[in-house]
């Protein structure tokens, strides 16, 4: 959930298939951003409880939103269930255990095994660039089933 109300983080595929994230401004009345004459005027800094007219503060806040987005899209853990163990009860149990061990997890997916799944998952977990994380999340959203 974004801290600021005047942007959301968008994704696009750039050159050479690299996934990029970028801030996309939302044109609306904002409680966090003041525009005067079409230019930046001030930004609300919640942690300081004040308005800042320093553009650097705005850039730092937007950078923090990008960092938070990248952090939220990491794979934290996984559990492999053998073919003999697959039941709905078992899948839900292991999903709830993953969430219990990792309280910050918001979403748990179940996905069928396929050649390369292990490498895709490892790339997301251990070489956690936003590109690897976004690719694996996309795989989960398309091929997987959301459990939580």
N, C-alpha and C positions, 0 to 999 in steps of 0.2 A: 504494500500500500504506500503510494508516494506521500512524502511529507508535505509537498507543495502542490498547489492546485492549478498552476498555470502551464504544466507540461506533463507529458507522459514519455516513457522510454519506448522508442520504436526500434525495429530491427530491419536491416536490409542486407542483401548479399552484394558485396562489393567486388572489386577486381579479384580474379583468381579464386572466386568462390568463398572469400573470407566474409564471415558474418560480422557486420558492424552494428553497434548500438549507438543511438544518438537521441538527444532530447528533441521532442517535437512540441512546439508551443501550441497551447489551446487558446483560441481567441474567445475570451469570456470576461465577465467581471470577476476579478480575483481578489481574494482576501490577503494574498501573499505578495502581490506585485503591483506597483504603481507605475503607470505610463503617463507621461505628460507631453503633449504635442507630438505623439508618435515615438518618443524616445524613452529609454529607461529613466525612471526617476528614483525609485526606492524599492527595497525588498524587505519583507518582514523576516527577522531572524528570531525564530522561536526560542532557541537556547539562550539568547541574550535578552529577549523580551523587548525588542526595540526595532525601529525601522532604520535601515542603512541606505545611504545614497551612494555608497561605494560599489562600483560595478564589480570589483574583485570579490566582494562578498557574494554577489549573485553568482559569479562563475564558480566559486568554491562550493556553494550550495548545490548547483547543478552537477558539478563533478561528484559530489557526495551521493547524489541520487543515482548517477551512472554506476558508481562503485557498489552501491547497495543492490542495484538490479543485477549486476554481475554476480555478486555474492549469493543472492537468492536463487540463482539458477544453477547452482552446483549440485552434483550428485553427492550425497553424504554417505549413503550406505546402500547395500543391496543384499538380497538373500536369494539363493538358488534353491528351488524346490524340484526334486526329481519327479519324473513322470509317474512313478508309483505313489507319490505323496500328494498329487494334485487333487484337492477337493476345494470347494468354495470355502468351507470352514477353515481349512489349513491356510489358504491364501489370505483370508481376512485376519486370521490369528497372526501370521507373520507380518502383515502390514501394520497391525496395531502394535506389535512388538518393535518394529522399526521406528514408529512414531514415538513410542514410549522411551526408547533409548536416545532419540534425537528430537527433543521437544520443539525445536525450531522448524521441523519439517512441516510443510503445509500440504503437500501432495504426495501420495504414494501411488505408483502405477504397477500393474502386472503386465508382463509382456512375454510372448512366446520366445523361446530360444531360436536363434538363427545364426548361421555362420557369420562371425564378425561381431556379434553382440558383446562378447566379453571385451574385445578391443575398443569398441565404441564407448562402453561404460568406463573402462580404465582411462581412456583419453579424457573423458569428462571429469573423472575424479582426480587424476594425478597430473595431468597437463591441463589444468583448469583455466584455459583461456576462455573468453566469452564465446569464441567460435566453437570450441569443442562442447561447451555446456549447452549452447543454443542448438547445435546439431543434434545432440543426444536428447534434449527436451523435445525437439520436433519429432524425432523418432518415436519417443514415448507417447506423445499426443496423437500421432497418426496410427501407430501399430499397437499401442498398449491400451489397457483399460484402467481408468482411474478408480482406485479403491477408496482412497481418502483424499 
